[in-house]
Amino acid sequence: MLKVFLVEDEYVVREGIKNNIDWQAHGYEFCGEAGDGELALPIIQKEKPDIVITDIKMPFMDGLTLSRMIKQVLPWTEIIILTGYEDFQFAKEAIKIGVSCYLLKPVNGENLVKEVDRLAEKILEKKEEREAAKRYEEEMQERTQYDKRDFFNKLVKGGLHASEIIDESKKVDIDITALRYNIVLLRVWSSKHDIGEFSNSVLKIEDGIKKIAEENGALFFDFIVEGIALLFKGDDDAGIRLKIENAINKMQELFAQYKHIRYFGAIGQTVGRITEIHTSFDWASRAFAHMYLTSENGFLEGSEEGLRPENEVDILSEVDPQHIDRRLVKRFLRGGEPAEITFFLEEYLNNIGNNAIHSAMLRQYIAMDVYFCVADFLENELGISRQEIDEKVDQPNNDVLADENKTSDYLLELLEQALSLRQNHSLGRYHDVMKEAMTYIAEHYAEEELSLNTLAAQVNFSPNHLSAIFKQETGQPFIKYLTDYRMNAAKELLSRTSKKSNEIGILVGYKDPHYFSYLFKKTQGITPTQYRSKGHGNVEE
């Protein structure tokens, strides 16, 4: 029931409007009255009426001033101005403020109700449109996450000017401005599954991390598949350090509640410019690469001292045989991302010994060992034929091994080839998952409850992982695919049946006819009725 409020300094007129009209019978709640604008304003702010009827000439605060102040705090409220003065300037000012209509006294009760009814219809239409727009934005949240992920990737790649970064941040509604910055990278997975596989507890933990990030003033981003990036902002180094320590302590308390959870986090270096955030990210990424070099949970800080000790003198004496370990490379081949290759290789070689790559003998051993590790992984874990491996994976040769820079480039290329083959193999492995997902959408698109979460549960993937695969396979987010699917089904029904648009909305998954009409116009540029009348169907609605 819409609420009506009356402001009128003439007692007789006020009582007549209040008592001579049966507001409830007409479907309205008469929520209050006042004798002038000054008394009315605080009550209006509390009651939030849908329609305000006010006299234009009143003591203390006139109707135009009141209307102007109402529109500032309650822009959706409709206003009817009453006056006994036929003054065109008042009318122009009222229209400029946003007053809905301008009625001359004495006001006939029947005419006033008609005007209120007209405004009520307008209010309900606007309310439905706002609710539809809000629901649309909520449903498109998945696309927003892609936009934020793209922004983060641009941010940490470097090369943008400060003004460009700020402009990009505004597009995704992120306040990026601060005096100091630091990045923490994190991945959490279940020890019962490989990295990236589904775990309900991981989803609960991710929600907990989002809350912890918000409490400590950090921005939360999806980072690669199943990875998390937290961008901490602050006024000084000590303040950021305290925020990070508090967040890490809270996260470790959260992780401790799940005995089967594994996690690894990496902390970057604090920087003082928005254009230097990529440097903080690089340090965090170097530390993050150690996730594949250890089986321990924990957080590692990326720093020269922590990651690159310089106390070795003799090349052979500094080599740590434990780290010439195929298992470490295998771990990366199973769960690493292309963007992590450079940092993983640097830290893998650093763990063996900073100068190991300078030794021709060690260089040859390492290159051959990594090659055989890659070949073994591709053949025995992915089932790729030896012939395909020989065709697509380069073997080390004397020219490559003769120069340390060429050896480093070779190892990078070798790991890139391996992950590319793994990706192609994964696409094949995901083919059945996507086939099941597409079949499920085709069979259940008419159910309004269908969402990324319900689909992920159906195919036993985490929503974030499925979202990434879906985008990779179809070129668009899940919600965009589902909306397009439903709209195409709606257009088919509009073209081939005489069903009304509200019936069609229900048949394609939208019980709310107003939302269906809003969404159809938003995506197709015209209303369902216009679509049918433009010759897309044979039946007029």
GUTI-434785 format. One record per residue (C-alpha): residue number from 1; x, y, z. Coordinates in Angstrom, 1 decimal, always signed. Example, Ala and Ser with C-alpha at 12.3 -4.5 7.8 and 13.67 -1.06 7.14 Angstrom:
<atoms>
- 1_+12.3_-4.5_+7.8
- 2_+13.7_-1.1_+7.1
</atoms>
This chain:
<atoms>
- 1_+0.0_+0.0_+0.0
- 2_+1.5_+3.4_-1.1
- 3_+1.8_+6.1_+1.6
- 4_+0.5_+9.6_+1.2
- 5_+1.5_+12.6_+3.3
- 6_-0.2_+16.0_+3.5
- 7_+1.4_+19.5_+4.2
- 8_-1.2_+22.3_+4.4
- 9_-1.2_+25.4_+6.7
- 10_-5.0_+26.0_+6.4
- 11_-6.6_+23.7_+9.0
- 12_-10.0_+23.4_+7.3
- 13_-8.4_+22.5_+3.9
- 14_-6.1_+20.0_+5.6
- 15_-8.9_+18.3_+7.6
- 16_-11.1_+18.2_+4.4
- 17_-8.4_+16.4_+2.4
- 18_-7.6_+14.0_+5.2
- 19_-11.1_+13.1_+6.3
- 20_-13.3_+13.6_+3.2
- 21_-11.3_+11.1_+1.1
- 22_-11.4_+7.4_+2.1
- 23_-7.7_+6.9_+1.5
- 24_-7.7_+3.3_+2.6
- 25_-10.6_+2.4_+0.4
- 26_-8.7_+3.8_-2.6
- 27_-5.6_+1.6_-1.6
- 28_-3.5_+4.2_+0.2
- 29_-2.1_+4.7_+3.7
- 30_-2.5_+8.3_+5.0
- 31_+0.7_+8.3_+6.9
- 32_+0.8_+11.9_+8.3
- 33_+0.2_+15.6_+8.1
- 34_+1.8_+18.9_+9.1
- 35_+1.0_+22.6_+9.0
- 36_+4.2_+23.8_+7.4
- 37_+7.3_+22.6_+5.6
- 38_+9.6_+22.9_+8.6
- 39_+7.5_+20.6_+10.7
- 40_+6.8_+18.3_+7.8
- 41_+10.4_+17.6_+6.7
- 42_+11.6_+15.4_+9.7
- 43_+8.4_+13.4_+9.7
- 44_+8.6_+12.9_+5.9
- 45_+12.2_+11.7_+6.3
- 46_+11.0_+9.2_+8.9
- 47_+7.8_+8.0_+7.2
- 48_+9.3_+8.0_+3.6
- 49_+5.9_+8.6_+1.9
- 50_+5.5_+7.7_-1.8
- 51_+3.4_+10.8_-2.5
- 52_+3.5_+14.2_-0.8
- 53_+0.7_+16.7_-1.2
- 54_+1.8_+20.2_-0.2
- 55_+0.5_+23.8_-0.3
- 56_+2.9_+26.2_-2.0
- 57_+2.3_+29.2_+0.3
- 58_+3.1_+28.3_+4.0
- 59_+4.9_+30.0_+6.9
- 60_+8.4_+29.0_+8.0
- 61_+9.1_+26.9_+4.9
- 62_+7.1_+27.1_+1.7
- 63_+6.1_+24.2_-0.5
- 64_+8.8_+24.8_-3.2
- 65_+11.6_+24.8_-0.6
- 66_+10.1_+21.7_+1.0
- 67_+9.8_+20.0_-2.4
- 68_+13.4_+20.8_-3.2
- 69_+14.6_+19.3_+0.1
- 70_+12.4_+16.2_-0.3
- 71_+13.9_+15.5_-3.7
- 72_+17.4_+15.7_-2.3
- 73_+16.8_+13.0_+0.4
- 74_+13.9_+11.0_-1.2
- 75_+14.3_+11.4_-5.0
- 76_+11.7_+8.7_-5.7
- 77_+8.9_+10.5_-3.8
- 78_+6.3_+12.1_-6.1
- 79_+5.0_+15.6_-5.1
- 80_+1.7_+17.3_-5.8
- 81_+1.7_+21.1_-5.3
- 82_-1.5_+22.9_-4.3
- 83_-1.9_+26.7_-4.7
- 84_-4.5_+29.4_-5.0
- 85_-2.2_+31.5_-7.1
- 86_-2.0_+31.1_-10.9
- 87_+1.6_+32.1_-11.0
- 88_+3.5_+30.8_-14.0
- 89_+6.9_+31.4_-12.3
- 90_+5.8_+29.1_-9.5
- 91_+4.8_+26.4_-12.0
- 92_+8.2_+26.7_-13.8
- 93_+10.1_+26.4_-10.5
- 94_+8.0_+23.4_-9.5
- 95_+8.7_+21.6_-12.8
- 96_+12.4_+22.4_-12.4
- 97_+12.5_+20.9_-8.9
- 98_+10.8_+17.7_-10.2
- 99_+7.3_+18.2_-8.8
- 100_+4.8_+15.9_-10.5
- 101_+1.8_+18.1_-10.9
- 102_+0.5_+21.6_-10.0
- 103_-3.2_+21.9_-8.9
- 104_-5.2_+25.0_-8.2
- 105_-7.3_+25.5_-5.1
- 106_-10.0_+24.8_-4.3
- 107_-9.2_+21.1_-5.0
- 108_-12.0_+18.7_-5.8
- 109_-11.5_+15.4_-3.8
- 110_-12.3_+13.3_-6.8
- 111_-9.8_+15.1_-9.0
- 112_-7.1_+14.9_-6.4
- 113_-7.6_+11.1_-6.0
- 114_-7.4_+10.7_-9.8
- 115_-4.1_+12.6_-9.8
- 116_-2.9_+10.4_-6.9
- 117_-3.9_+7.3_-8.8
- 118_-2.0_+8.5_-11.9
- 119_+1.1_+9.1_-9.8
- 120_+0.7_+5.7_-8.0
- 121_+0.8_+3.9_-11.4
- 122_+3.9_+5.8_-12.3
- 123_+5.5_+5.0_-8.9
- 124_+4.8_+1.3_-9.2
- 125_+6.3_+1.3_-12.7
- 126_+9.4_+3.0_-11.6
- 127_+9.7_+0.7_-8.5
- 128_+9.4_-2.4_-10.7
- 129_+12.0_-1.0_-13.1
- 130_+14.4_-0.2_-10.2
- 131_+13.9_-3.7_-8.7
- 132_+14.4_-5.3_-12.2
- 133_+17.6_-3.2_-12.7
- 134_+18.8_-4.3_-9.2
- 135_+18.1_-7.9_-9.9
- 136_+19.8_-7.7_-13.3
- 137_+22.9_-6.2_-11.7
- 138_+22.9_-9.0_-9.1
- 139_+22.6_-11.7_-11.8
- 140_+25.4_-10.1_-13.8
- 141_+27.7_-10.2_-10.8
- 142_+29.7_-13.0_-12.5
- 143_+30.5_-10.7_-15.3
- 144_+31.5_-8.0_-12.8
- 145_+34.0_-10.5_-11.3
- 146_+35.5_-11.0_-14.7
- 147_+35.8_-7.3_-15.1
- 148_+37.5_-7.0_-11.7
- 149_+39.9_-9.9_-12.6
- 150_+40.8_-8.1_-15.9
- 151_+41.4_-4.9_-13.9
- 152_+43.7_-6.7_-11.5
- 153_+45.6_-8.4_-14.4
- 154_+46.2_-5.0_-16.0
- 155_+47.2_-3.5_-12.6
- 156_+49.9_-6.1_-11.9
- 157_+51.2_-6.3_-15.5
- 158_+52.4_-2.7_-15.2
- 159_+52.9_-0.1_-17.8
- 160_+49.7_+2.0_-17.1
- 161_+49.9_+5.6_-16.0
- 162_+48.4_+6.5_-12.6
- 163_+45.5_+8.3_-14.3
- 164_+44.8_+5.2_-16.5
- 165_+44.8_+2.9_-13.4
- 166_+42.3_+5.2_-11.6
- 167_+40.1_+5.4_-14.7
- 168_+40.1_+1.6_-15.0
- 169_+39.3_+1.2_-11.2
- 170_+36.3_+3.5_-11.5
- 171_+34.9_+1.3_-14.3
- 172_+34.7_-1.6_-11.8
- 173_+33.7_+0.6_-8.9
- 174_+36.9_+0.1_-6.9
- 175_+38.6_+2.8_-4.8
- 176_+42.2_+2.2_-5.5
- 177_+43.7_+5.4_-4.1
- 178_+46.1_+5.1_-1.1
- 179_+49.6_+6.1_+0.0
- 180_+51.0_+2.6_+0.4
- 181_+50.2_-0.8_-1.2
- 182_+51.1_-4.5_-0.8
- 183_+49.8_-7.7_-2.3
- 184_+49.2_-11.1_-0.7
- 185_+48.6_-14.1_-3.0
- 186_+46.9_-17.1_-1.6
- 187_+45.7_-20.5_-2.7
- 188_+43.6_-22.9_-0.6
- 189_+42.7_-26.4_-1.5
- 190_+41.7_-29.7_+0.1
- 191_+44.3_-32.3_+0.7
- 192_+41.7_-34.8_-0.5
- 193_+41.7_-33.2_-3.9
- 194_+44.2_-31.8_-6.3
- 195_+44.6_-28.0_-6.6
- 196_+41.5_-26.7_-8.4
- 197_+39.2_-29.6_-7.6
- 198_+35.9_-29.1_-5.8
- 199_+35.6_-28.9_-2.1
- 200_+32.6_-27.4_-0.2
- 201_+34.9_-26.4_+2.7
- 202_+37.1_-24.4_+0.3
- 203_+34.0_-22.4_-0.7
- 204_+33.2_-21.6_+3.0
- 205_+36.8_-20.6_+3.6
- 206_+36.8_-18.3_+0.6
- 207_+33.8_-16.5_+2.0
- 208_+35.7_-16.2_+5.3
- 209_+38.7_-14.7_+3.5
- 210_+36.5_-12.1_+1.8
- 211_+35.2_-11.0_+5.2
- 212_+38.7_-10.9_+6.7
- 213_+39.9_-8.9_+3.8
- 214_+37.1_-6.4_+4.2
- 215_+37.8_-6.1_+7.9
- 216_+41.4_-5.2_+7.2
- 217_+40.8_-2.8_+4.4
- 218_+42.0_-5.1_+1.6
- 219_+40.5_-5.5_-1.9
- 220_+39.7_-9.1_-2.8
- 221_+40.4_-10.4_-6.4
- 222_+40.1_-13.8_-8.1
- 223_+43.6_-14.6_-9.2
- 224_+44.0_-17.5_-11.7
- 225_+41.9_-20.5_-11.3
- 226_+41.2_-21.1_-7.6
- 227_+43.7_-18.4_-6.6
- 228_+43.1_-15.3_-4.4
- 229_+44.8_-11.9_-4.4
- 230_+44.4_-9.4_-1.6
- 231_+45.5_-5.8_-2.3
- 232_+46.2_-4.1_+1.0
- 233_+46.1_-0.3_+1.2
- 234_+47.3_+2.0_+3.9
- 235_+49.0_+5.3_+4.9
- 236_+52.4_+3.9_+5.9
- 237_+54.5_+0.7_+6.0
- 238_+53.7_+0.0_+9.7
- 239_+50.0_+0.3_+9.1
- 240_+50.0_-2.1_+6.1
- 241_+52.3_-4.5_+8.0
- 242_+49.8_-4.6_+10.9
- 243_+46.8_-5.1_+8.5
- 244_+48.6_-8.0_+6.8
- 245_+49.6_-9.6_+10.1
- 246_+46.1_-9.3_+11.5
- 247_+44.6_-10.8_+8.3
- 248_+47.1_-13.7_+8.2
- 249_+46.4_-14.5_+11.9
- 250_+42.7_-14.5_+11.3
- 251_+43.0_-16.7_+8.1
- 252_+45.2_-19.2_+9.9
- 253_+42.6_-19.4_+12.7
- 254_+40.0_-20.1_+9.9
- 255_+42.2_-22.7_+8.2
- 256_+42.8_-24.5_+11.5
- 257_+39.1_-25.3_+11.7
- 258_+39.5_-27.6_+8.7
- 259_+42.1_-30.3_+9.2
- 260_+42.2_-31.5_+5.6
- 261_+42.8_-28.0_+4.2
- 262_+46.1_-27.0_+2.6
- 263_+47.1_-23.5_+1.9
- 264_+50.1_-21.4_+0.8
- 265_+50.3_-17.6_+0.8
- 266_+52.9_-15.1_-0.4
- 267_+53.5_-11.5_+0.7
- 268_+54.9_-8.9_-1.6
- 269_+56.9_-5.8_-0.8
- 270_+55.2_-2.6_+0.2
- 271_+55.3_+0.1_-2.4
- 272_+54.5_+3.8_-2.4
- 273_+53.0_+4.5_-5.8
- 274_+50.0_+3.1_-7.6
- 275_+52.2_+2.5_-10.6
- 276_+54.5_+0.3_-8.5
- 277_+51.9_-2.2_-7.5
- 278_+53.2_-4.6_-10.1
- 279_+56.5_-4.6_-8.3
- 280_+54.8_-5.8_-5.1
- 281_+53.0_-8.4_-7.2
- 282_+56.3_-9.7_-8.7
- 283_+57.8_-10.2_-5.2
- 284_+54.7_-12.0_-4.1
- 285_+54.7_-14.2_-7.2
- 286_+58.4_-15.2_-6.6
- 287_+57.4_-16.3_-3.1
- 288_+54.2_-17.9_-4.3
- 289_+56.2_-20.1_-6.6
- 290_+57.5_-21.9_-3.5
- 291_+54.1_-23.4_-3.2
- 292_+55.4_-26.0_-5.6
- 293_+58.7_-26.4_-3.8
- 294_+57.3_-27.3_-0.4
- 295_+54.6_-29.5_+1.1
- 296_+54.2_-27.2_+4.1
- 297_+51.4_-24.8_+4.8
- 298_+52.3_-21.2_+5.5
- 299_+53.0_-17.7_+4.3
- 300_+56.3_-16.7_+2.7
- 301_+57.5_-13.1_+2.3
- 302_+59.0_-12.2_-1.1
- 303_+62.3_-10.4_-0.4
- 304_+65.9_-10.5_-1.6
- 305_+67.0_-11.8_+1.8
- 306_+64.3_-14.4_+2.2
- 307_+64.4_-15.8_-1.3
- 308_+67.9_-15.2_-2.6
- 309_+70.6_-15.8_+0.1
- 310_+74.0_-14.8_-1.3
- 311_+76.3_-16.7_+1.0
- 312_+77.6_-19.4_-1.4
- 313_+81.0_-19.2_-3.1
- 314_+81.7_-22.4_-4.8
- 315_+79.2_-23.6_-7.3
- 316_+79.3_-27.3_-6.6
- 317_+79.4_-26.9_-2.8
- 318_+76.4_-24.7_-2.8
- 319_+74.2_-27.2_-4.6
- 320_+71.4_-28.7_-2.5
- 321_+70.8_-32.2_-3.9
- 322_+67.4_-32.4_-2.2
- 323_+66.1_-29.7_-4.6
- 324_+67.1_-31.4_-7.8
- 325_+63.9_-33.3_-7.3
- 326_+61.5_-34.2_-10.1
- 327_+58.6_-34.3_-7.6
- 328_+58.8_-30.5_-7.3
- 329_+58.6_-30.1_-11.1
- 330_+55.8_-32.6_-11.2
- 331_+53.9_-30.7_-8.6
- 332_+54.1_-27.5_-10.7
- 333_+53.2_-29.4_-13.9
- 334_+50.0_-30.6_-12.2
- 335_+48.8_-27.4_-10.8
- 336_+50.8_-24.5_-12.1
- 337_+49.6_-21.7_-14.4
- 338_+51.4_-20.3_-17.4
- 339_+51.7_-16.9_-15.7
- 340_+53.7_-18.6_-12.9
- 341_+56.3_-20.3_-15.0
- 342_+59.0_-17.6_-14.9
- 343_+58.7_-17.3_-11.1
- 344_+58.6_-21.0_-10.5
- 345_+61.7_-21.6_-12.6
- 346_+63.7_-18.8_-11.0
- 347_+62.9_-20.1_-7.5
- 348_+63.5_-23.8_-8.4
- 349_+66.9_-22.9_-9.7
- 350_+67.6_-20.6_-6.8
- 351_+66.7_-23.5_-4.4
- 352_+69.2_-25.7_-6.1
- 353_+71.9_-23.0_-5.9
- 354_+72.1_-19.4_-7.2
- 355_+75.0_-20.1_-9.4
- 356_+74.1_-23.6_-10.6
- 357_+73.0_-22.4_-14.0
- 358_+76.6_-21.0_-14.5
- 359_+78.1_-24.5_-14.4
- 360_+78.0_-26.3_-17.8
- 361_+77.9_-29.7_-16.1
- 362_+75.0_-28.7_-13.7
- 363_+73.2_-26.9_-16.5
- 364_+73.2_-30.0_-18.7
- 365_+72.0_-32.2_-15.8
- 366_+69.2_-29.8_-14.8
- 367_+68.0_-29.3_-18.4
- 368_+68.0_-33.1_-19.1
- 369_+66.3_-33.8_-15.8
- 370_+63.5_-31.3_-16.3
- 371_+63.0_-32.6_-19.9
- 372_+62.7_-36.2_-18.7
- 373_+60.3_-35.1_-15.9
- 374_+58.1_-33.3_-18.5
- 375_+58.1_-36.3_-20.8
- 376_+57.2_-38.7_-18.0
- 377_+54.4_-36.4_-16.8
- 378_+52.9_-36.0_-20.3
- 379_+53.1_-39.7_-21.1
- 380_+52.3_-41.5_-17.8
- 381_+49.9_-39.0_-16.2
- 382_+48.2_-37.4_-19.1
- 383_+48.4_-40.4_-21.5
- 384_+49.9_-38.4_-24.4
- 385_+51.6_-40.6_-26.9
- 386_+55.4_-40.6_-27.2
- 387_+55.1_-39.6_-30.8
- 388_+53.1_-36.5_-30.0
- 389_+55.6_-35.6_-27.2
- 390_+58.5_-35.9_-29.6
- 391_+56.7_-33.7_-32.1
- 392_+55.6_-30.9_-29.7
- 393_+58.3_-30.9_-26.9
- 394_+61.8_-29.8_-27.8
- 395_+64.7_-31.8_-26.5
- 396_+67.8_-30.0_-25.2
- 397_+70.7_-29.8_-27.7
- 398_+74.3_-28.8_-27.5
- 399_+73.6_-25.3_-28.7
- 400_+71.0_-24.8_-26.0
- 401_+73.3_-26.2_-23.3
- 402_+76.3_-24.2_-24.3
- 403_+75.0_-20.9_-23.0
- 404_+73.3_-20.3_-19.7
- 405_+70.9_-17.7_-21.2
- 406_+69.8_-20.2_-23.9
- 407_+69.4_-22.9_-21.3
- 408_+67.1_-20.6_-19.2
- 409_+65.1_-19.7_-22.3
- 410_+64.9_-23.4_-23.2
- 411_+63.6_-24.4_-19.7
- 412_+60.9_-21.6_-19.9
- 413_+59.8_-22.8_-23.3
- 414_+59.8_-26.4_-22.2
- 415_+57.5_-25.7_-19.3
- 416_+55.3_-23.6_-21.6
- 417_+55.0_-26.5_-24.0
- 418_+54.2_-28.8_-21.2
- 419_+51.4_-26.6_-19.8
- 420_+50.0_-26.0_-23.2
- 421_+49.7_-29.8_-23.8
- 422_+48.2_-30.2_-20.3
- 423_+45.7_-27.4_-21.2
- 424_+44.7_-29.2_-24.4
- 425_+44.4_-32.4_-22.5
- 426_+42.3_-30.7_-19.8
- 427_+40.0_-29.3_-22.4
- 428_+39.4_-32.8_-23.6
- 429_+38.9_-33.9_-20.0
- 430_+36.5_-31.0_-19.4
- 431_+34.6_-31.8_-22.6
- 432_+32.4_-34.3_-20.7
- 433_+31.9_-31.8_-17.9
- 434_+30.8_-29.1_-20.3
- 435_+28.6_-31.5_-22.2
- 436_+26.9_-32.4_-19.0
- 437_+26.6_-28.7_-18.1
- 438_+25.1_-27.8_-21.4
- 439_+22.6_-30.6_-21.3
- 440_+21.6_-29.6_-17.8
- 441_+21.0_-26.0_-18.9
- 442_+18.9_-27.2_-21.9
- 443_+16.8_-29.3_-19.6
- 444_+16.4_-26.9_-16.7
- 445_+16.6_-23.3_-18.2
- 446_+12.9_-22.9_-17.4
- 447_+13.6_-23.2_-13.7
- 448_+14.1_-19.7_-12.1
- 449_+16.4_-21.2_-9.5
- 450_+19.0_-22.3_-12.0
- 451_+22.4_-20.6_-11.2
- 452_+26.1_-21.0_-11.5
- 453_+26.1_-22.6_-8.0
- 454_+23.4_-25.1_-8.7
- 455_+25.1_-26.1_-12.0
- 456_+28.5_-26.3_-10.3
- 457_+27.1_-28.7_-7.7
- 458_+25.6_-30.8_-10.5
- 459_+28.9_-31.3_-12.2
- 460_+30.9_-31.4_-8.9
- 461_+33.1_-28.4_-9.5
- 462_+33.6_-25.3_-7.5
- 463_+31.6_-22.3_-8.9
- 464_+34.9_-20.4_-9.5
- 465_+36.5_-23.3_-11.3
- 466_+33.4_-24.0_-13.4
- 467_+33.0_-20.3_-14.2
- 468_+36.6_-20.1_-15.6
- 469_+36.1_-23.3_-17.6
- 470_+32.7_-22.1_-18.9
- 471_+34.2_-18.8_-20.1
- 472_+37.2_-20.6_-21.6
- 473_+34.9_-23.0_-23.5
- 474_+32.1_-20.8_-24.6
- 475_+33.7_-17.3_-24.7
- 476_+31.2_-15.8_-22.3
- 477_+30.2_-16.0_-18.6
- 478_+27.6_-18.5_-17.5
- 479_+25.0_-16.0_-16.7
- 480_+25.4_-14.3_-20.1
- 481_+25.1_-17.8_-21.8
- 482_+22.0_-18.6_-19.7
- 483_+20.3_-15.3_-20.4
- 484_+21.0_-15.6_-24.1
- 485_+19.6_-19.1_-24.1
- 486_+16.4_-18.0_-22.4
- 487_+16.0_-15.0_-24.6
- 488_+16.3_-17.1_-27.8
- 489_+13.7_-19.5_-26.4
- 490_+11.5_-16.5_-25.6
- 491_+11.9_-15.1_-29.2
- 492_+11.0_-18.5_-30.6
- 493_+7.8_-18.6_-28.5
- 494_+6.9_-15.0_-29.5
- 495_+7.3_-15.9_-33.1
- 496_+5.5_-19.2_-33.2
- 497_+2.8_-19.0_-30.5
- 498_+0.0_-16.7_-29.4
- 499_+1.0_-16.9_-25.8
- 500_+1.1_-13.7_-23.8
- 501_+4.5_-12.3_-22.8
- 502_+4.0_-13.1_-19.1
- 503_+3.2_-16.7_-20.0
- 504_+6.4_-16.9_-22.1
- 505_+8.4_-15.4_-19.3
- 506_+7.4_-18.2_-17.0
- 507_+8.2_-20.8_-19.7
- 508_+11.8_-19.5_-20.0
- 509_+12.6_-19.1_-16.3
- 510_+11.2_-15.8_-15.3
- 511_+8.2_-15.9_-12.9
- 512_+8.2_-12.1_-12.6
- 513_+6.6_-10.7_-15.8
- 514_+8.0_-7.2_-15.2
- 515_+11.6_-8.6_-14.9
- 516_+11.1_-10.6_-18.0
- 517_+10.0_-7.6_-20.0
- 518_+12.8_-5.5_-18.5
- 519_+15.4_-8.1_-19.4
- 520_+14.1_-8.7_-22.9
- 521_+14.3_-5.0_-23.7
- 522_+17.7_-4.7_-22.0
- 523_+19.1_-7.5_-24.1
- 524_+17.2_-7.2_-27.4
- 525_+16.6_-3.5_-27.5
- 526_+12.8_-3.7_-27.8
- 527_+9.9_-5.1_-25.7
- 528_+8.4_-8.5_-26.3
- 529_+5.3_-6.9_-27.8
- 530_+7.4_-4.8_-30.2
- 531_+9.4_-7.8_-31.2
- 532_+6.2_-9.6_-32.1
- 533_+4.7_-6.6_-33.9
- 534_+7.7_-6.0_-36.0
- 535_+7.0_-9.1_-38.0
- 536_+8.9_-11.6_-35.9
- 537_+5.7_-13.4_-35.2
- 538_+2.3_-13.9_-36.8
- 539_+0.2_-13.2_-33.8
- 540_-0.4_-9.7_-32.3
- 541_-0.4_-9.6_-28.5
</atoms>
